[in-house]
Amino acid sequence: MGRLLLVDGNSIINRAYFAVIGRAPMTAPDGTPTGAVNGFLNSLHGVMKEYEPDKICVCFDLKAPTFRHKMSADYKANRKGMPDDLSAQMPVVKDLLDKWGIARMELEGYEADDLIGTLSRLGSEAGDTVYIFSGDHDDFQLISDSVSVILPQSGKGKDPRVLYDRAMFETTYGVKPEVFVYVKALMGDNSDNIRGVEKVGEKTAFKLIAQYGDIEGVLSHTDEMSPSLAARLNESHELLDLNIKLCTIDREVPVPYGIEATDYHGLPTDEAANDALYDELNRLALRSFIKKLGISRKGAYDPDSAVAASSSNGVDEEILEKIKAFISSDMSVVYVDDPSAVSDSLMSREMSVDFVNNKMIVVSEGDCKVYVMEPETAVKVFGRDGDVVPVAFEYKDKSKILPVPLPCVDKVFDTAVAGAVLNMAEGGKPDFTRLYETATGLMYPFREDAASRQLTMDFLMDDKAEEKEFIAAGRKAMLNLFVAQLQKKETEARGLGNLLYDIEFPLVITLDAIERTGMHVSRDMLDDLHAEYTRRLDILSAQIYEMCGKRFNINSPKQLADVLYEADGLALPHGKKGKTGVYSTGIDELNRLRQYHPVIDLIIDYRELSKLDSTYAAGLIKSIDSDGRIRTTFTQTLTNTGRLSSTEPNLQNIPVRSDEGARIRAAFTAEDGKLLVDADYSQIELRLLAALSGDKDMCDAFVHDQDVHKMTAVKVYGLRSTDEVTSKMRAAAKTVNFSIIYGISEYGLSNDLQIGFKEAADLIREYEKQFPGIMGFLNGLKADGEKKGYVETIFGRRRYLTELKSQNRNVRNFGLRAAMNTPIQGSAADIIKIAMNKVYRALLNEYPDARLVMQVHDELIVECGKGEEIGVADLLKREMESAVNLAIPLIADVGIGDNWLKAK
C-alpha cells in the first residue's frame, strides 16, 4: 500500500504554456523555449511536495489517432495543431522526467486519460491511495473511495490546487462521480468537438442526472419534462449513445507496464544520474527550479567532456582547449605596490581586469598570476603611454572605486555589453556565469568560489581568506578573457565591429565620465516643491474624504475600489476585476468614471501629484550627494532596442510637457559661474523613417525644411495647402506621424485624439494611402521579422522576435509592432550614442573644463563656464548633426540657460 500520483502530462504542460502567454518568453541560452517546461516542473514539484507519493507516472497523448477518432470523424476535429514553441518543449519535459527517475507512459491508440484510468484501477486494486493531477474534468469519472483528482486552478488568493475526493465531488456537483460521464454525454464537450443535446448545458445536465440517475433514466422520463426538452432528448438517442462511448475513459488498456514500475525514490542518488539531471536543468537555465529542487552537482567538472560537447555546437575549439588548460592550472597572487614593477610585457598583452575589496586585479593569458593593486597604483600603472583596451565585465559600475578613470583607457572590451549586443544575454542585470555558459557552451567550472566567499566564521578566521577572494576573482577574470575572445570572433562573423568597437565600448568610458560628474540641482527649489506638494495633497485628501464620506488610503487600490464600488461607498458602476481579484482603479477606469462623480477628478489629481512628489521632489532630494549633484546610473544592457536606461534615480522619465515637469527641470541648475547648454535632435525618428523608407513626400518635406506635420495634415485631410491646416488637424497629423511606427490601432488613435472610432480609422487608412513608401517599408520590416526571426538597426543591432511564433494574437501583434519600431527606435538610440562619444571627446580637446552631464533620450546637456557657452553650443550642434550621414539631414536644436528648463 502506498500513494500513487498519476499526472496528465499534456494537460499540465498546456496550462503552464498558456499561463505565461503575453509575458516575456523564457528561453535557454541556446534559444530553446522553456516557459512551459518551467511551469510544468514547478506544478509537478508542488504536488509531489504536498502529497509525498512513493509512486509516480506521467502520461502523455501521442499524435496518432485513437479509438475515439475511429468512432467519430468529428472527434477533436476543431483542434488546431500544437504551437511550435510548445511542441519544442514536449521532448524537453520527457527527457527531464527520465533523468529525474519519474516514470512516464504513452501508448498509440489511447489518450493519457485512458492510461491514467487503467493505472488508477491497478493502483486501487493493489491497495494504493491514488491521486490524479489533471486540469481535465473528464477525470472526475475516475473518482472513487481510493481515487481523488487534484485540479489545478489559477488566480491570486486561490489555492493552486483543489482536491476532489468522493465527498468533495458529491458536495460540489450533487451527483456521484460514477455517473459524471452521463453529464458529459448530455452537455457535450466543445474542447473535444463532442456535440451535446441542443440547449442542454452544464446546469441542466447535472440536474437531469441528479434526478434520474443515468441516460436511460433520463430518456424514460421525458414525459415529465417540458415538451421542447423532451423532444430534443427523444431525437438524441444515437447521439447520446455515441457520446457515452466517446466520454468514457477506458480502464482496461493493455499498458506497457504496471504500477510496480512507477516507484519513485526521490532525486537520483547515483552521481552520474544526479549530474545528468543537474546539467540539463542548468543548460536550460532553470536555476530557480534547481534551487527549489535542492539539487547540486556531485561530480567534478570534466573539461574534456565539456569541450567535446561544446565543439559539436560550433564553439571555437582552440579557445575551448585554452579554457580546458586554464581550468586545470593554479593561480597565485602578486601584490603590486610599485607601478614600475609591472612589466611592459604584461601591459602589452591582452588583459582582463576586475575590482575586488576596493582593489583592482589584472590577469593576462599565459600568466597564471593575479596582480592586485590599490586604486591609486592602478591609475599610475595605466598612466603609461599606449592604447590599452582591457577586458572587463560591467567595467563602468565596478571601476567606480578608482579615484579617476584609468588615464590611457579610451575604450574597454566589456563582455556584459558585448553579450547584450551579440544576443548572448537576456534582459535584466548581467550575470557572468550565464554569459560564460552561453558563450562557451560549458558549465561554469568554479562554483565553489561563490560558496567560499560566504561570510562564515571559518571564512572570517581564515588568514588567507582575502587571497582566496583574489584568486576566485582572477579565475573569473581569466574566463572573461576567453569569453571576450569568443565574442570577438562572433563580432567579426556578424560584421558588428562598428557597433561594438566604435559605439558601445567607447560609450562605457563616456558614461563613466557622465556618472562621475553628475548634474547639479537646487535643494532649496526641491524642498520648496516638496513642501508645496505636501500642502496640496493634504487639501486634496480632505476634499476626497468629505465627498466620499470616510477616510481611507487613497493610494491603496483595494481601499479605493471599496469606496468607489461597494454599496456602503459610492456604488459606482465597476468594470472588470484585475489579476488581484480587485475591481480596477487604473487611470483608464478612472477616466471612464469621471461622468459619474466629481470626486474622480480629485482622485486623479491626487495620484498625479503624489507620484510627482514621491518620485521627483522628495525622491530626488534623497539622491543629492554632498557636493549638491545627483548621479544617475546608465545601463547599456537592459533594453531590446539599445536605448540607454537611467536608474537610481531615473532622470529620463521627468515629465516634459506639463507645468509640474517644467518646475522640476528648473531645479536642475548649473553651478555658480557656469551655464547649461542643451541640444536635442529634432524629430529624429521621423527623419530616420523618411530616410530609410525613401518615401518621396516625407523626404521632400524634410529636405526643404517644411513643417512635416502640416504637410501630413494636408494629405490626410485632403486640403489644398498648409494655410487650411488648423491646429487641431496638425496635432492629429503629428500623433499619426509619431505613432505609425508603433502600429497604432484605430482604437488607440481614437483614444489619443479623443475622436470617434470611424474618424480614427479613416485617418489611418488615408495615411497609408498617401504615404505608400512608408507603409511599404514598415510592411517589409514585418515580413523580414517573420522570415528571419529578428530585425536590425542600421548598425546591425538585432532584436529577436520570438513573439512572432506565438499562437496568441495579442502576443503576435506585439511582435509585429516591435518589428516596425525597433529598427527606427534602435537606430535613433545608436545615433545618440555616437553623438555622446563625439561630444565627450571633442569637449576634452576643445573645452576641457566643460562636462557632458546628462543624456535623456535624444537630448544632451553640457555644463560649461560662462563665456564658453557659444563655442560649446556650436560644438554640440556640429558633433550631433554629423553623427551619421543620412539622405535626410539630422538637426539639433540648441539652447542655453542657467537651469535645464531655460536651456531647453
TORMI-263416 format. One record per residue (C-alpha): x, y, z; residue in one letter. Coordinates in steps of 0.02 Angstrom, whole numbers, padded with zeros to 5 digits, always signed. Example, Ala and Ser with C-alpha at 12.3 -4.5 7.8 and 13.67 -1.06 7.14 Angstrom:
BEGIN
+00615-00225+00390A
+00684-00053+00357S
This chain:
BEGIN
+00000+00000+00000M
+00064+00172-00045G
+00024+00336-00131R
+00017+00334-00321L
+00021+00501-00415L
-00039+00497-00595L
-00011+00654-00699V
-00094+00706-00861D
+00064+00773-00942G
-00020+00858-01090N
-00149+00944-00980S
-00022+01015-00857I
+00106+01072-00985I
-00032+01154-01088N
-00090+01250-00935R
+00090+01300-00900A
+00113+01361-01079Y
-00043+01468-01088F
-00017+01537-00913A
+00134+01635-00973V
+00069+01691-01142I
+00092+01879-01155G
+00243+01884-01041R
+00423+01898-01097A
+00466+01725-01167P
+00579+01615-01060M
+00719+01536-01161T
+00877+01437-01130A
+01041+01516-01186P
+01030+01418-01349D
+00857+01488-01385G
+00756+01337-01330T
+00589+01398-01260P
+00572+01348-01077T
+00419+01439-01008G
+00305+01285-01015A
+00445+01171-00953V
+00472+01284-00802N
+00286+01294-00764G
+00263+01106-00782F
+00409+01065-00668L
+00353+01187-00534N
+00174+01121-00538S
+00232+00941-00528L
+00354+00980-00388H
+00218+01070-00290G
+00102+00919-00298V
+00242+00799-00254M
+00290+00904-00104K
+00110+00914-00042E
+00057+00732-00068Y
+00226+00643-00050E
+00192+00499-00172P
+00303+00345-00175D
+00244+00300-00350K
+00229+00422-00496I
+00185+00407-00679C
+00162+00550-00802V
+00052+00502-00950C
+00053+00585-01121F
-00052+00587-01279D
+00026+00542-01445L
-00009+00623-01613K
-00079+00462-01686A
-00271+00441-01695P
-00355+00349-01551T
-00501+00228-01547F
-00615+00379-01521R
-00564+00454-01688H
-00618+00292-01771K
-00789+00307-01687M
-00816+00486-01743S
-00731+00587-01880A
-00784+00745-01788D
-00691+00699-01628Y
-00568+00840-01589K
-00581+00898-01770A
-00586+01077-01708N
-00415+01064-01626R
-00275+01167-01701K
-00101+01098-01704G
+00009+01123-01552M
+00102+01290-01558P
+00281+01267-01620D
+00358+01339-01463D
+00255+01220-01355L
+00291+01070-01466S
+00477+01104-01447A
+00460+01090-01257Q
+00372+00921-01251M
+00529+00816-01282P
+00623+00925-01158V
+00496+00885-01021V
+00501+00699-01060K
+00691+00697-01057D
+00692+00786-00888L
+00568+00659-00817L
+00682+00518-00875D
+00833+00599-00795K
+00734+00633-00636W
+00686+00450-00622G
+00498+00479-00643I
+00405+00350-00746A
+00309+00409-00898R
+00190+00319-01015M
+00116+00344-01188E
+00031+00218-01300L
-00026+00232-01479E
-00214+00223-01500G
-00252+00286-01324Y
-00257+00453-01235E
-00170+00499-01074A
-00341+00487-00986D
-00356+00304-01034D
-00183+00264-00968L
-00224+00358-00807I
-00390+00266-00792G
-00307+00098-00810T
-00163+00137-00691L
-00285+00208-00563S
-00382+00045-00568R
-00224-00057-00547L
-00168+00054-00405G
-00334+00039-00315S
-00333-00150-00334E
-00159-00151-00257A
-00221-00052-00107G
-00140+00114-00155D
-00214+00286-00123T
-00219+00361-00298V
-00204+00546-00341Y
-00236+00607-00519I
-00159+00776-00559F
-00250+00846-00711S
-00337+01001-00773G
-00460+00892-00872D
-00630+00874-00789H
-00656+00710-00884D
-00552+00627-00748D
-00689+00661-00620F
-00771+00498-00677Q
-00621+00405-00604L
-00651+00468-00427I
-00687+00329-00303S
-00657+00288-00120D
-00471+00269-00159S
-00450+00386-00308V
-00452+00577-00299S
-00423+00711-00430V
-00307+00858-00396I
-00371+01001-00504L
-00253+01149-00534P
-00328+01322-00527Q
-00263+01496-00558S
-00297+01666-00484G
-00216+01767-00347K
-00279+01722-00175G
-00334+01549-00229K
-00253+01386-00181D
-00152+01324-00330P
-00240+01155-00319R
-00407+01085-00261V
-00425+00903-00206L
-00585+00819-00264Y
-00615+00658-00168D
-00784+00572-00171R
-00858+00682-00034A
-00795+00845-00111M
-00859+00798-00283F
-01032+00746-00223E
-01050+00900-00114T
-00997+01014-00258T
-01096+00935-00401Y
-01237+00839-00317G
-01206+00676-00411V
-01092+00526-00388K
-00931+00526-00491P
-00981+00361-00573E
-01121+00450-00668V
-01019+00603-00719F
-00993+00528-00891V
-01181+00542-00921Y
-01174+00727-00879V
-01037+00746-01010K
-01138+00648-01137A
-01287+00764-01115L
-01195+00930-01117M
-01057+00881-01240G
-00881+00950-01239D
-00832+01094-01352N
-00646+01066-01322S
-00660+00890-01394D
-00791+00938-01525N
-00920+00824-01446I
-01093+00891-01485R
-01215+00883-01340G
-01404+00885-01339V
-01463+01052-01406E
-01489+01184-01270K
-01434+01066-01131V
-01295+01150-01035G
-01197+01100-00881E
-01331+01155-00757K
-01471+01060-00845T
-01363+00906-00872A
-01318+00892-00687F
-01499+00921-00638K
-01561+00782-00753L
-01434+00655-00695I
-01458+00701-00512A
-01646+00671-00534Q
-01646+00517-00648Y
-01478+00432-00616G
-01416+00395-00793D
-01457+00420-00976I
-01580+00276-00980E
-01671+00353-00832G
-01675+00523-00916V
-01744+00454-01079L
-01877+00351-00990S
-01945+00505-00901H
-01959+00631-01043T
-02147+00637-01014D
-02110+00731-00853E
-02014+00869-00943M
-02061+01019-01047S
-02115+00972-01224P
-01967+01058-01305S
-01835+00974-01193L
-01921+00807-01211A
-01921+00823-01400A
-01736+00865-01406R
-01693+00718-01292L
-01801+00595-01389N
-01714+00647-01550E
-01541+00617-01473S
-01538+00430-01433H
-01399+00391-01558E
-01303+00548-01513L
-01307+00506-01328L
-01255+00326-01360D
-01103+00389-01458L
-01063+00523-01330N
-01059+00397-01188I
-00931+00295-01284K
-00826+00448-01327L
-00830+00517-01149C
-00798+00355-01057T
-00617+00331-01004I
-00552+00157-01047D
-00489+00072-00889R
-00434-00089-00975E
-00292-00026-01084V
-00151-00150-01118P
-00024-00036-01034V
+00160-00075-01067P
+00197-00094-00881Y
+00107-00099-00715G
+00118+00006-00559I
+00269-00091-00498E
+00371+00009-00625A
+00312+00177-00559T
+00408+00176-00394D
+00484+00345-00355Y
+00640+00351-00247H
+00674+00537-00244G
+00815+00628-00331L
+00944+00518-00416P
+01074+00455-00292T
+01194+00392-00423D
+01324+00526-00460E
+01311+00513-00649A
+01120+00516-00647A
+01117+00662-00523N
+01239+00763-00628D
+01145+00724-00789A
+00986+00798-00714L
+01079+00947-00642Y
+01172+00982-00804D
+01013+00977-00907E
+00921+01095-00789L
+01073+01208-00790N
+01083+01203-00980R
+00903+01261-00985L
+00948+01400-00861A
+00811+01342-00741L
+00913+01399-00592R
+00764+01441-00481S
+00699+01265-00502F
+00873+01194-00466I
+00869+01288-00302K
+00691+01232-00265K
+00735+01051-00302L
+00888+01063-00191G
+01000+00976-00316I
+01184+01011-00341S
+01322+00934-00444R
+01411+00790-00358K
+01546+00752-00484G
+01697+00858-00526A
+01693+00970-00676Y
+01757+00874-00827D
+01833+00995-00953P
+01867+00856-01079D
+01684+00804-01095S
+01628+00985-01088A
+01745+01035-01228V
+01690+00887-01333A
+01507+00932-01309A
+01534+01114-01350S
+01641+01082-01502S
+01493+00999-01585S
+01396+01160-01558N
+01517+01263-01662G
+01614+01349-01523V
+01796+01385-01569D
+01895+01229-01523E
+02060+01321-01499E
+01985+01435-01368I
+01899+01287-01284L
+02065+01198-01271E
+02139+01353-01189K
+01995+01354-01065I
+02025+01170-01028K
+02209+01201-00995A
+02173+01350-00884F
+02043+01259-00779I
+02172+01127-00735S
+02302+01256-00680S
+02329+01350-00517D
+02341+01538-00492M
+02445+01640-00371S
+02429+01817-00306V
+02556+01955-00337V
+02532+02117-00240Y
+02589+02270-00339V
+02646+02418-00235D
+02770+02493-00358D
+02694+02538-00528P
+02863+02514-00611S
+02863+02332-00554A
+02728+02290-00681V
+02818+02232-00836S
+02793+02308-01006D
+02757+02133-01072S
+02603+02122-00959L
+02541+02291-01019M
+02567+02242-01199S
+02466+02081-01187R
+02278+02062-01188E
+02224+02084-01009M
+02068+02064-00905S
+02029+02171-00754V
+01908+02163-00609D
+01881+02253-00444F
+01876+02163-00278V
+01882+02228-00099N
+01917+02404-00161N
+02067+02343-00259K
+02097+02314-00443M
+02156+02146-00509I
+02237+02112-00677V
+02264+01945-00765V
+02329+01905-00937S
+02330+01749-01044E
+02479+01635-01021G
+02517+01705-00848D
+02433+01619-00701C
+02462+01765-00585K
+02332+01882-00513V
+02407+02056-00499Y
+02325+02152-00357V
+02345+02340-00338M
+02270+02484-00243E
+02164+02605-00347P
+02298+02741-00342E
+02430+02617-00401T
+02315+02556-00541A
+02293+02734-00604V
+02483+02755-00611K
+02508+02585-00695V
+02383+02629-00830F
+02452+02805-00844G
+02588+02744-00960R
+02583+02787-01144D
+02493+02665-01252G
+02322+02615-01313D
+02265+02491-01180V
+02095+02407-01206V
+02065+02300-01053P
+01934+02163-01047V
+01808+02176-00906A
+01632+02127-00855F
+01524+02276-00804E
+01678+02388-00804Y
+01590+02555-00779K
+01498+02510-00620D
+01641+02415-00539K
+01778+02539-00583S
+01699+02675-00476K
+01824+02627-00339I
+01957+02713-00445L
+01982+02895-00394P
+01987+02944-00578V
+01962+02846-00739P
+02112+02746-00800L
+02212+02879-00895P
+02255+02791-01057C
+02095+02689-01074V
+01979+02766-01204D
+01877+02609-01227K
+01856+02443-01140V
+01801+02273-01203F
+01654+02248-01086D
+01589+02071-01106T
+01423+02115-01023A
+01391+02247-01156V
+01452+02131-01294A
+01339+01994-01228G
+01188+02106-01245A
+01236+02162-01421V
+01276+01985-01478L
+01113+01918-01402N
+01210+01808-01282M
+01116+01876-01131A
+00936+01908-01083E
+00874+02073-01017G
+00897+02112-00835G
+01053+02127-00730K
+01200+02046-00819P
+01254+01878-00746D
+01431+01821-00785F
+01400+01637-00752T
+01259+01632-00876R
+01355+01735-01003L
+01504+01616-00990Y
+01394+01462-01010E
+01302+01539-01159T
+01460+01595-01247A
+01560+01435-01219T
+01426+01303-01203G
+01518+01244-01045L
+01459+01237-00867M
+01543+01367-00757Y
+01686+01271-00675P
+01718+01369-00516F
+01553+01364-00423R
+01643+01330-00262E
+01715+01506-00271D
+01546+01582-00228A
+01523+01465-00082A
+01697+01504-00017S
+01655+01689-00007R
+01509+01668+00113Q
+01540+01765+00275L
+01551+01612+00388T
+01655+01609+00545M
+01778+01491+00459D
+01798+01618+00320F
+01825+01762+00440L
+01955+01663+00539M
+02049+01610+00382D
+02207+01715+00367D
+02210+01677+00180K
+02029+01723+00151A
+02068+01883+00055E
+02196+01794-00052E
+02066+01662-00094K
+01948+01800-00146E
+02078+01873-00263F
+02111+01702-00339I
+01924+01674-00363A
+01910+01844-00447A
+02065+01805-00551G
+01987+01643-00612R
+01830+01736-00663K
+01932+01873-00747A
+02031+01744-00846M
+01873+01655-00902L
+01807+01826-00950N
+01959+01847-01061L
+01913+01688-01154F
+01732+01744-01167V
+01795+01905-01246A
+01896+01805-01373Q
+01740+01708-01423L
+01641+01869-01432Q
+01773+01948-01545K
+01754+01805-01667K
+01565+01820-01663E
+01578+02008-01686T
+01685+01984-01840E
+01573+01848-01911A
+01419+01958-01894R
+01503+02118-01952G
+01467+02210-01790L
+01638+02286-01764G
+01574+02463-01791N
+01431+02441-01667L
+01541+02370-01529L
+01713+02447-01553Y
+01660+02619-01615D
+01497+02645-01521I
+01465+02535-01369E
+01641+02512-01297F
+01691+02697-01307P
+01520+02735-01231L
+01569+02639-01074V
+01703+02772-01043I
+01586+02914-01092T
+01452+02856-00972L
+01579+02832-00834D
+01629+03014-00852A
+01448+03074-00851I
+01407+02972-00696E
+01562+03033-00605R
+01517+03214-00643T
+01331+03209-00605G
+01211+03354-00627M
+01193+03499-00505H
+01023+03530-00426V
+00948+03662-00313S
+00900+03578-00150R
+00806+03735-00098D
+00693+03726-00251M
+00659+03541-00224L
+00623+03572-00039D
+00500+03709-00086D
+00416+03594-00214L
+00402+03453-00087H
+00325+03570+00042A
+00201+03638-00085E
+00154+03465-00147Y
+00127+03407+00032T
+00008+03553+00065R
-00088+03522-00096R
-00101+03336-00060L
-00171+03373+00113D
-00304+03487+00036I
-00349+03360-00098L
-00361+03216+00025S
-00476+03317+00140A
-00590+03357-00008Q
-00591+03174-00062I
-00633+03112+00114Y
-00776+03236+00128E
-00851+03188-00040M
-00833+03001-00005C
-00894+03013+00174G
-00747+02921+00252K
-00559+02920+00273R
-00457+02788+00181F
-00288+02761+00098N
-00311+02843-00071I
-00153+02758-00136N
-00221+02584-00095S
-00309+02509-00248P
-00413+02394-00138K
-00471+02527-00017Q
-00508+02646-00160L
-00605+02509-00252A
-00709+02476-00096D
-00752+02661-00081V
-00793+02680-00267L
-00889+02519-00300Y
-00961+02446-00139E
-01138+02479-00080A
-01080+02566+00078D
-00970+02680-00029G
-01013+02774-00188L
-01080+02618-00276A
-01016+02674-00447L
-01029+02552-00594P
-00873+02446-00592H
-00776+02371-00735G
-00676+02209-00738K
-00575+02138-00595K
-00387+02138-00609G
-00269+01993-00576K
-00278+02028-00389T
-00466+02000-00389G
-00499+02183-00353V
-00600+02294-00469Y
-00483+02405-00568S
-00446+02583-00514T
-00318+02614-00652G
-00314+02778-00747I
-00419+02710-00892D
-00553+02655-00770E
-00549+02820-00676L
-00568+02916-00839N
-00722+02810-00876R
-00794+02853-00705L
-00773+03041-00724R
-00950+03058-00790Q
-01024+02979-00633Y
-00948+03079-00489H
-00845+03239-00469P
-00729+03156-00341V
-00645+03058-00481I
-00557+03214-00547D
-00489+03247-00372L
-00427+03067-00357I
-00337+03080-00524I
-00258+03245-00471D
-00206+03169-00305Y
-00122+03020-00388R
-00026+03126-00512E
+00033+03247-00379L
+00078+03106-00259S
+00186+03023-00392K
+00270+03188-00435L
+00313+03216-00253D
+00373+03041-00209S
+00473+03019-00370T
+00537+03191-00417Y
+00527+03308-00267A
+00553+03206-00108A
+00628+03067-00214G
+00764+03174-00293L
+00807+03258-00128I
+00860+03087-00062K
+00978+03066-00210S
+01078+03229-00188I
+01260+03197-00146D
+01363+03304-00028S
+01425+03412-00172D
+01248+03459-00222G
+01245+03346-00376R
+01136+03199-00424I
+01220+03050-00506R
+01111+02930-00603T
+01169+02761-00666T
+01157+02724-00852F
+01141+02546-00915T
+01179+02486-01090Q
+01111+02309-01072T
+00930+02320-01016L
+00826+02369-01168T
+00786+02270-01326N
+00810+02422-01437T
+00980+02476-01370G
+00913+02632-01285R
+01001+02681-01125L
+00909+02663-00961S
+00932+02777-00811S
+00911+02717-00632T
+00942+02772-00453E
+00867+02895-00490P
+00784+02882-00661N
+00806+03053-00741L
+00735+03002-00911Q
+00553+02999-00855N
+00536+03177-00791I
+00376+03246-00870P
+00415+03352-01022V
+00258+03447-01069R
+00170+03477-00903S
+00191+03632-00795D
+00246+03524-00649E
+00377+03439-00755G
+00443+03610-00805A
+00461+03660-00622R
+00559+03502-00585I
+00676+03532-00732R
+00705+03709-00670A
+00778+03633-00511A
+00922+03558-00614F
+01042+03704-00618T
+01217+03749-00670A
+01343+03781-00533E
+01388+03961-00493D
+01487+04037-00635G
+01427+03907-00759K
+01287+03880-00886L
+01196+03731-00960L
+01196+03702-01148V
+01057+03587-01207D
+01046+03507-01380A
+00901+03399-01437D
+00881+03305-01601Y
+00731+03370-01696S
+00609+03232-01748Q
+00749+03104-01764I
+00634+02954-01776E
+00529+03034-01914L
+00687+03085-02006R
+00750+02907-01995L
+00583+02841-02055L
+00591+02956-02206A
+00772+02914-02244A
+00752+02726-02228L
+00584+02714-02318S
+00630+02836-02456G
+00451+02899-02458D
+00457+03045-02580K
+00336+03165-02495D
+00408+03139-02322M
+00586+03157-02385C
+00544+03314-02483D
+00465+03393-02329A
+00624+03370-02227F
+00745+03416-02365V
+00652+03579-02397H
+00632+03615-02211D
+00442+03612-02217Q
+00327+03585-02068D
+00310+03396-02090V
+00154+03385-01983H
+00063+03519-02083K
+00115+03430-02242M
+00043+03269-02172T
-00118+03355-02121A
-00140+03423-02298V
-00127+03248-02369K
-00232+03150-02246V
-00370+03281-02237Y
-00371+03315-02425G
-00331+03500-02410L
-00262+03615-02545R
-00125+03699-02445S
-00049+03714-02272T
-00146+03876-02248D
-00303+03772-02221E
-00224+03666-02083V
-00298+03702-01911T
-00201+03675-01750S
-00313+03525-01713K
-00276+03450-01884M
-00090+03474-01861R
-00096+03395-01688A
-00189+03245-01758A
-00064+03226-01902A
+00080+03240-01779K
+00007+03100-01674T
-00014+02988-01826V
+00163+03026-01886N
+00244+02978-01723F
+00133+02829-01683S
+00126+02745-01853I
+00289+02653-01823I
+00215+02582-01663Y
+00072+02503-01760G
-00062+02610-01678I
-00238+02541-01695S
-00398+02633-01735E
-00449+02611-01554Y
-00283+02678-01490G
-00287+02830-01605L
-00467+02869-01561S
-00419+02870-01377N
-00263+02976-01405D
-00355+03106-01507L
-00523+03091-01418Q
-00612+03065-01583I
-00733+02934-01648G
-00675+02760-01699F
-00727+02787-01881K
-00635+02953-01893E
-00479+02871-01823A
-00495+02727-01945A
-00515+02848-02090D
-00358+02944-02036L
-00254+02786-02031I
-00319+02723-02199R
-00286+02891-02281E
-00111+02898-02208Y
-00074+02725-02278E
-00139+02781-02448K
-00043+02947-02451Q
+00125+02878-02392F
+00149+02714-02487P
+00337+02720-02465G
+00322+02721-02276I
+00192+02584-02271M
+00290+02476-02392G
+00444+02496-02283F
+00351+02452-02122L
+00266+02302-02202N
+00436+02246-02264G
+00503+02255-02086L
+00362+02143-02025K
+00391+02018-02165A
+00577+02021-02131D
+00548+01989-01946G
+00436+01841-01983E
+00560+01768-02107K
+00720+01790-02006K
+00651+01792-01830G
+00734+01959-01796Y
+00751+02139-01857V
+00903+02252-01857E
+00951+02434-01837T
+01055+02520-01971I
+01210+02474-01870F
+01166+02288-01861G
+01095+02279-01684R
+00972+02135-01681R
+00811+02110-01587R
+00746+01932-01592Y
+00557+01920-01600L
+00501+01754-01527T
+00328+01833-01507E
+00300+01813-01694L
+00290+01624-01669K
+00153+01638-01540S
-00022+01572-01574Q
-00090+01708-01459N
-00150+01854-01564R
-00105+01988-01438N
+00071+01921-01415V
+00096+01905-01602R
+00032+02082-01632N
+00157+02145-01504F
+00294+02059-01604G
+00235+02141-01765L
+00236+02313-01683R
+00411+02280-01616A
+00467+02230-01792A
+00412+02400-01856M
+00477+02513-01718N
+00640+02428-01667T
+00740+02473-01824P
+00685+02656-01805I
+00696+02675-01616Q
+00852+02567-01606G
+00941+02664-01743S
+00898+02828-01656A
+00972+02755-01496A
+01132+02708-01587D
+01146+02882-01662I
+01132+02972-01494I
+01267+02856-01427K
+01382+02905-01571I
+01343+03087-01535A
+01382+03064-01350M
+01552+02990-01390N
+01592+03127-01514K
+01537+03267-01397V
+01630+03196-01246Y
+01794+03180-01339R
+01776+03345-01431A
+01748+03433-01265L
+01908+03355-01195L
+02005+03428-01341N
+01921+03597-01362E
+01841+03640-01194Y
+01924+03529-01063P
+01836+03616-00918D
+01663+03584-00991A
+01573+03423-00945R
+01440+03316-01028L
+01320+03295-00881V
+01162+03213-00945M
+01080+03115-01085Q
+00891+03099-01096V
+00835+03002-01249H
+00878+03119-01396D
+00945+03260-01287E
+01120+03301-01222L
+01163+03428-01088I
+01335+03506-01060V
+01389+03613-00912E
+01520+03743-00957C
+01596+03902-00891G
+01517+04069-00932K
+01599+04136-01087G
+01615+03962-01164E
+01431+03935-01198E
+01427+03995-01379I
+01575+03887-01428G
+01506+03737-01334V
+01337+03762-01418A
+01420+03762-01589D
+01518+03605-01541L
+01361+03515-01484L
+01267+03558-01642K
+01415+03511-01754R
+01451+03343-01673E
+01270+03289-01656M
+01222+03335-01834E
+01375+03247-01905S
+01350+03086-01805A
+01292+02990-01958V
+01264+03026-02142N
+01084+03001-02197L
+00985+03051-02350A
+00890+03165-02232I
+00995+03288-02130P
+00994+03275-01941L
+00951+03436-01849I
+00997+03475-01669A
+00907+03618-01583D
+01020+03705-01455V
+00977+03813-01304G
+01074+03897-01163I
+01021+03938-00985G
+01066+03931-00803D
+00946+03788-00775N
+00881+03642-00876W
+00712+03722-00910L
+00786+03882-00979K
+00917+03788-01081A
+00783+03678-01156K
